[in-house]
Amino acid sequence: MNGARPLLLFLLAAACQDTTDVVAPERTGPPVVRVSIPPMGYLVQRLVGEAAIVEVALPDGSDPVLWRPRAEGVIAFQEADLVVLNGARLERWADAVSLPDNRVVRAANGFREQWITFEKEVRHRHGPEGEHSHKGVNPYTWIDPVLAGRQAEAIRAALARTLPADKLTEPARVLAGQFAKLDERLRALPKGRLQSDQPALAYLAQRYGWTVAEDGVPVDLDLGLARGADLLAAMQANLERLTAALGR
């Protein structure tokens, strides 16, 4: 036990040090991009291919709103060549630790005007934490293909500071086209009333003119939060579920 205490104190001290402009450790291999959640990991991986190492921090089955990294996890973020957070107040833990501002991108922070705020406390169940509530900003921006596309572009711009910009152009173009096709198909769905205990539905309802109400047709969305999840496949699954729910 006595040997464990100094290690713990070291980890806590390293997690709390001022790293606003800390230079990432020199590497001989590809750059390391550490992301908070699987949807951001998917976007980064689609853009970089094998040109970077992508590390996803969120443990499988955890709620991204409630999860907090341990001290050693914070250090891993601090030492990454690029840190990708969703933003939209999802990673509130990041406000309590020192991350290198010059190497952090909060992908949703470029469209604050489209953030949705919970009008009242929302309760739902996700992950091993059981039922819990959310309040403040609704952070599930990536469920909307238009906003996910904007997040991908913010990430591409940040990656271009570490990787050759021309290597990112084609993957970004292909990804943007796939999001645009999904958006087109979602826009073709009829208006209707939907119900879900998942706050993410609010972003789709806002985009496509649906009403979220207690008497709406229930729909269960795939949030793409499983480790290694294909966000585009999750969006396609949601399109099929919404098509069935809206009767088309």
C-alpha positions, 0 to 999 in steps of 0.5 A: 500500500505504501508504494501505491500512494506515491504513484497515486500522488504523481498521477493526480499531480500530473493530471492537474498541472498547467498544460495549456501550451505543452508540446506533445512528446516526440514520437517516431511513429504515427501521431496519436489522436485521443478522442472522448467517445466512439462517434468522434473516433469514427469520424477521426478514423474515417479521415486519417485511415492508417496515418494516425493512431486513434484512441477512444477513451470511453469504456464500452457501456458507459454513459458519456455524460456521466463518465470521467477519466481517471488520472492516468486517462487524463495524462493520456489526453495530455500527451496525445498529439491531438485531443478530439472532444465532442463539445456541446458540454458533453465532456464536463470533466474536461473543465476540471483538468488541464488539457493542452488548448493548442491541441484540443478540438471541441467538434460541436463548438462551432455551431453553438446556435444549433445546440438544444437546451433541455427545457426541463430535467430529462431522465433516461437509462443508459449504460450500467449507471442506471436511470439518471437525469440530464439538464443544460445543453443536450450534447448528442449532436452527432446523431444529426448527419448535418451536424456530424458533417460539421463536426467532421469538418472541424476535426479535419481542420484540426488534423491538418495541423498534424497531417498533410492536408491533401491526404485528408481531402478525399476522405473528407469529401467521401464522408461529407457525401455520405452524410448528405445522402442520409440527410436527403433521405431523412428529409423525405420522411413525412412529418409525425409525432415521435416519442423516445426517452433518448434526448438525442431524438430532439436533434433529429426532430429539430432538423426534420420538423418532427414533434416529440410528444408523450403520445408519439410513436416510440422509436429507439435510436442507435447512438453509435456509442459502442466501442468500434461502432460504425456511426454511419451504420448507426445512422442508417439503422436510425433511418430505417427505424424512423421510416417504420415509425413514421409509416413510410 
